[in-house]
Amino acid sequence: MAVIVKYVVERNGEEKMTFTSKAEADAYDKMLDMADELFTLLETSKLIEDDAQKEELSLYLAQNKDEVLYALGAKRKPTPKKAVKAVPETDEESDDADAA
């Protein structure tokens, strides 16, 4: 018999998601906390009347927090690593390869 450890994220008595690692469960819980705060912010704006749309938008923004922070200028995008350039073959090297 195997013993399986599961981490369950629960909100208001409702099971939201189950994870096999505590770190993943904590990250998801933190994302839901952000979504709750964003929902509250959207409620104060009165731009969106439908609660379902506010909830969807707040979840989307929380799930894409890094892109939101880049857009707001609060966080810099990571610079792409430079690719190693291939050194072009010289005529001598290609002649040596042909001779072999």
N, C-alpha and C positions, 0 to 999 in steps of 0.2 A: 504494500500500500504506500503510495506517495503522499507526501505532505506538500501542499502548494500554498504559498503565502500570497495573498492578494491585498492590494491597497485600493480601497473604495473611496471615491470622492463623492460626498453627499451634500446636497444643498436643500434646506427646508424639508428634510425628511425624504427627499427623492434622490435615488442613486443616479449620479450623472455619468460616471465612467469608472472602470476597473483597470488597475495597472498591476504589473508584476514588480515594479521597483518604486520605492518610496520617493526617489528624486523625480520621477515622471509624474507621480500623483501630486507632489507638492507644486511642481511647475504648472500643472493643469489647474490646481486650486488657485494658484496665484493669478493665472489668466482669467479665471472666473471672477476673482476679486476686482481685477481691472475692468472687466466688462460691467460689473455692478456699478462701479464708480462712473464709467462712461455713460451708462444708462441714466444715472442721476443727472449728469451734466446735460445730456440730450433732453431730459425732461424740463430742465430750466430754460432751454432755448425756445421751446414752443414751435420749432421748425418742422417737426414731425409729430403728427397727432396720433398715429397708429402705434400702440405699444409693441405690437409684434415687429414692426419695422424698426423701432428704436432698439429692441432687443437684438435683432439680427445685425444691425449696424454696430452696436456696441460690442458684440461678440467678434465681428469681423475686424474692427479696429484693434481689439485686444489681441486677437490671433496674429495680427500683422503689426505689432507694436514697433518693431525695429524700423519698418518702412515709414510708419507714422512719425517716429522720432527723426528720421532722416528728412522727411518732408518739412517738419517744423524747425529744422536746423538745430535740434537739441543733441543730435548725435551725428557723427561723421560716418560716411560710408567707408567700409574697409577698402584700402587701395588694393587693386588686383596685383597679384604677384607677377613679376616680370618673367616672361617665358625665356628659357635659355635658347638663344639663337643658334641655329646649326651653322657650323663653319663651312662655307662653300669649298668644294674640292678644287684644288689648283690643278693645272694641266699636268704637272709632274706626278701628282698622286694618282690621277686617272690613268696616266701612261703606265705607272707601276702596276696598277690593278689589272690593266689589260694584258700586261706581260706575264702575269702569274697565271 
